[in-house]
């Protein structure tokens, strides 16, 4: 699973593409802010109007969870697999990989 392959695989599923791009936008926009207190965790707020509805976001999440791209940390908080979208700071990769392992049991770093 990598970024380009996932985009190609789901190019015809607009909700999946939207969720990937929204996560990327939020990761880039919120680096170091209180909106993103944890590495590679984005907050998809329900009180903000999105271009797709909540049901579509949920369906897209299910697809990306099955692909190993996203995992829900708590309501509206999603962690992006650090091997899919690298953390903003390279030094944060191992911290994010450890958190991913705690949440999923999938070890990213050998």
Legacy VTK file of the C-alpha trace (Angstrom):
# vtk DataFile Version 3.0
C-alpha trace
ASCII
DATASET POLYDATA
POINTS 110 float
0.000 0.000 0.000
1.445 3.287 -1.075
0.036 6.704 -1.860
0.097 6.598 -5.662
-1.124 3.003 -5.943
-4.033 3.721 -3.588
-5.020 6.831 -5.558
-4.915 4.820 -8.790
-6.915 1.956 -7.300
-9.707 4.237 -6.063
-9.636 6.958 -8.734
-13.342 6.332 -9.458
-14.404 6.505 -5.786
-14.611 10.212 -5.109
-15.281 9.816 -1.376
-12.104 7.751 -0.886
-10.028 10.239 -2.871
-11.620 13.126 -0.941
-10.774 11.532 2.415
-7.155 10.881 1.416
-6.690 14.435 0.152
-8.491 15.921 3.166
-6.220 13.997 5.539
-3.188 15.211 3.620
-4.461 18.803 3.661
-5.153 18.657 7.391
-1.759 17.130 8.140
-0.022 19.902 6.194
-2.225 22.693 7.538
-2.368 21.752 11.215
1.241 20.782 11.932
2.023 21.719 15.503
-1.414 23.162 16.250
-3.872 22.189 18.960
-6.074 20.752 16.188
-3.418 18.086 15.631
-2.055 17.190 19.058
-0.672 13.815 17.950
1.621 12.905 15.081
-0.237 11.881 11.905
-3.644 12.279 13.541
-6.229 14.425 11.781
-9.541 15.707 13.072
-12.439 15.547 10.614
-14.843 17.799 12.479
-18.556 17.144 12.161
-19.477 20.759 12.865
-17.861 21.916 9.608
-19.672 21.507 6.287
-17.761 19.201 3.936
-18.183 18.628 0.214
-19.314 15.061 0.963
-21.750 13.875 3.601
-20.973 11.970 6.774
-22.204 8.639 5.375
-19.771 8.928 2.463
-16.929 9.772 4.841
-17.770 6.661 6.875
-17.832 4.445 3.752
-14.503 5.903 2.592
-13.045 5.321 6.057
-14.053 1.644 5.917
-12.266 1.247 2.573
-9.110 2.995 3.776
-9.120 1.087 7.062
-9.234 -2.190 5.118
-6.285 -0.931 3.027
-4.296 -0.157 6.181
-4.249 3.584 5.511
-6.425 4.967 8.354
-7.469 3.952 11.825
-9.937 5.769 14.063
-8.295 6.886 17.299
-11.443 8.382 18.829
-14.566 9.990 17.378
-13.611 12.282 14.485
-9.867 11.605 15.041
-8.097 9.475 12.450
-4.496 8.368 12.363
-2.913 8.130 8.948
-0.469 5.261 8.506
2.935 6.971 8.707
4.207 4.781 5.867
1.371 6.092 3.668
1.768 9.809 4.443
5.037 10.566 6.160
4.978 12.823 9.219
5.941 16.448 8.606
9.135 16.022 10.622
11.236 13.025 9.602
12.268 12.481 13.224
8.601 11.854 14.121
8.285 8.748 11.926
9.335 6.314 14.672
6.952 7.912 17.194
4.111 7.650 14.690
5.075 4.062 13.818
5.014 3.150 17.530
1.552 4.688 17.915
0.352 2.835 14.785
1.661 -0.426 16.298
-0.163 0.241 19.583
-3.422 0.866 17.702
-3.238 -1.870 15.069
-0.586 -4.387 16.070
1.084 -3.796 12.704
4.793 -3.175 13.067
6.105 -0.689 10.493
9.686 -0.458 11.739
11.816 -3.559 12.076
LINES 1 111
110 0 1 2 3 4 5 6 7 8 9 10 11 12 13 14 15 16 17 18 19 20 21 22 23 24 25 26 27 28 29 30 31 32 33 34 35 36 37 38 39 40 41 42 43 44 45 46 47 48 49 50 51 52 53 54 55 56 57 58 59 60 61 62 63 64 65 66 67 68 69 70 71 72 73 74 75 76 77 78 79 80 81 82 83 84 85 86 87 88 89 90 91 92 93 94 95 96 97 98 99 100 101 102 103 104 105 106 107 108 109
